[in-house]
Amino acid sequence: MRLRLNAILGGLLLAVVLLMAGLSAVWTPYNPLGVNLRARLAAPSALHWLGTDEVGRDVLSRLMAGAGTSCLVAALTVLVAVLLGSVIGLIAGFARGWTDRALMLINDTLLAFPGILLALGLMAVIGASKWGIVAALGLAYAPTVARIVRGSVMSIREREFIEASRAIGNSEFYTLWRHVLPSTASPVIVLATGMFGWAILAESALSFLGLGVPPPAPTWGNMLSAARPYMESATWLSLCPGFCIAVTLLGINLMGDALRDRLDPRGEQR
């Protein structure tokens, strides 16, 4: 029952966010970049449902466009982290020996740094841009994926079906690709779901600090940053993007819990 409720509620919240992100690619109520100084700091009304910002831009339109940017950055970040981390984890866990030790030495060194701190350092070198965030966060989260995949591979590589694949003459690469990699899918899927939320939160934090997508392109993080001087006079400017971030993270966490319970046999038995 708990699994079903988590899946339904998390799916609904994520569906709303993804629908808003997808819709923003083809339609928004107003131009997210359109300036209208006559409507500056207008309160929510029938004309502007969530009000306008300090230069008269429609907040709802910017939230929709920001959802598209945040979801795109998060999805690409997860893709980069999963691909890079899976390759490292597969090689380290299957090869073992000095290859495993060398890769895990580098991996553990990166894991010693908090992900957001490592991303901040990389962004200072790469520069503030959408693709810079993807590269920085992808590299920052890849070591976590590598560690999870390596642990799964080391528990799988000695099983009977792996020995059978070798016995019938399959190459090590074929065995790794055909039999070992699919067996690591469950923990990676659960981790990737949570990582999607981490990436959205980290992108918002970097944008808030001025190291994310540069203005005037809207993101939830830079909308929060721009709203700081108006927290008392125009509270909707900070409440709206903050609410979007909170709802998105809640949906991802609920969906992640449901996937973990579904894919973990021990959790299902409990």
C-alpha angles and dihedrals in degrees: 000000000000090000091053094047092049092048094047097045094041091047092050094050092047091045090056092049094046091045090052090048093048094045091052089064091065106020143017128168090246137005104282089217097040113120121212111173092184089065094044114153092354113175120240110288142149088279096049109021095198098026129243134282133240094291098037100264116150109256095207092053091049091048090053092048090045090053090056092050094045094047093046093049092046094048093049091045092053090046093052093044095047095046095045095040093046092053092049093045094047094050094044095046097043100039098040117172119076092341091060093045094049095047094045091048090058091040094051091047090057091044089057088070119071109250095241092048092051090047091051090054093048092047090053087058100037097040134232112305141114093258092044090058091050092051095044097046093040091055091043094053099038094083091060091053091046092054093049094046093046091053092050093047093050091053092047104041095076097048123116098254090055091051089047091053090053092044094057090054104261115154121248090249093051091048091049094048100038103037112014101043097053090051091061094054099095099059091039092053092051091046093047091053092055091041090058088062092045090052094051091049093045092047089051091049093049092047090048089055092048096252098102133071104340119241143286086044105091123240128159090246098053090043088058090047093051091048096060097094091050102047092118102033098039108021093168090071092067100028096057100055091037090054091049092052092047094049092047093050091046091053092047093048093049091048091047091052091050092049092047092051091046098047098039109077092196091054090049091052091051 
